[in-house]
């Protein structure tokens, strides 16, 4: 894995990876707020969109960046596994929220709830896969542009 992870622009790559993960978290928090989701499945906190909420999101991003940096110092393969785990957890949470709210209305209660959850799960796992492949392309890049 060391030959795949090009050490050029290490800080820029870690910032981009962390930014993608924080954007997914912001999308989940926006979905929870818009759907008035009270159930906290994998992400146990509810952040409102004010200065305190933004500061918590920035703090989460800084902690995640620091974790990514220290994990990369240990092994670049471990960083890829850690990134895949974080993205999978975030997309599973998003899939559950969308299955409970959007897909139920989208399919107009014509499908059983189990199938709706399955559809949401499959769609979000595919989104996670493509996000991980995008991050892998970022990691392999030799230049920023």
N, C-alpha and C positions, 0 to 999 in steps of 0.2 A: 504494500500500500504506500510505502514511502516514495516509490517512483511515480505513483499517480498523483499524490498530493505535492504539487509544486510549491516550494517554500517562498517563491517570489510573491510579494504583496500579501504577506501573511495577515497583517493587521486589517487590510482592506477586505480580504476574503472573510475573515472572522466577523467584521462589522456587517457585511452583507448578509451572512448566514444568520446572525443575531437579529438583524432588521427584518428578515423574512419571518423568523419565528415570532417576533413581537407583533408584526402585522397580522399574523394568523390569530394571535391572542386578542388583539384589538377587534378583529372580526367576530370572534366568539363573544366577547363582552358586549359588542353592539347587538348581536343576535339575541343574547340574553335580555338586554334592556328592551329591545323592540318587541320581543314576544312575551315580555314580563315573566320570564322563566324563573321560578323560585327554586327549582331543584338544582342542587350543586353536585354534579356527578364526579367529575375529575378535577375541575378547577373550583376550589372551595371558597372563592371570594367573589364579591360583587363590587365592582368599581364604577362609581358614577363618573360622568364626563365633566369633571371640574378640575381645579388646579391640584387638589389632593390626589385625584385619580390619575392625572397625567404624571404626577411625580412618582406614584407607585409603579406605573408602567415603565417610566424611565429607569427607576431603581431595579425593576425586574430585568430590563434590558441590560443594564450594567452588570448585574449579578450573572446573567446568562453569558454575556461576553467574557467575563472573568473565568467562569467555569469552562467555556469553550477553549480559552487560551491555555488554562492549566491542563485540560485534558489533551490538547494538542501537544503540549510539552511531553506528556507521557507517551502518547502514540497517536498518529494520524488516523489509524483504523478505528481506534476507540472513539475518536471525535466523530467519525462517520456514524458509528453505531449509536452514540449518544444523540446526535442530531436526528437520526431516524426515529429513535424512541420519543424524543420531544415532539416531533412533527406528527407521529402516529397518535400520541395521546391527545394532542390538540385537535386533530382531524376526527378522532373518534368522538370527542366531546361535541364537535360541530355537527357530526352526523346524527347524534342522539337529539340534539336541539332541533335540527331541521326535520328529523323524522317525527318528532312529537308535535311540531307546529306546521311547517310549510308543506310537507308532503301529505299530511292528513287532509289539508285543505285542497292541495293540488289534485289529489286523486278522488276528492269529494266523497270520502268514506265508502268507496266502492270496493276497496281491497281490505283484507284483514290487516290488523295492526302489525302482525308479525312480518308480513310481506313488505309493508311500508318501512318498518325498521330495517329489514334486509336490504331494500333498495337504497335507503339512506346510508347504510353501512358500506355497501359496495361502491357507491358514488364517492364517498369521502375517502375510502381506502385508495381508489384510483387517483383522487386529487393529491393524496399524500405521496403516492408513488411518483407522480409527475413532478411534485415539488422536490422530492429527494433527488430525482434525476437532474433537475435544474440546478440544485445545489452541487451535485457531483460535477456538472459541467463548469460551474464557477470555480470549484476547487482545482480542476485540471487546467484551468486557464493560465497561460504564461504572462499575459498582459491584462491590464484593466479594461482596455477597449478592444 
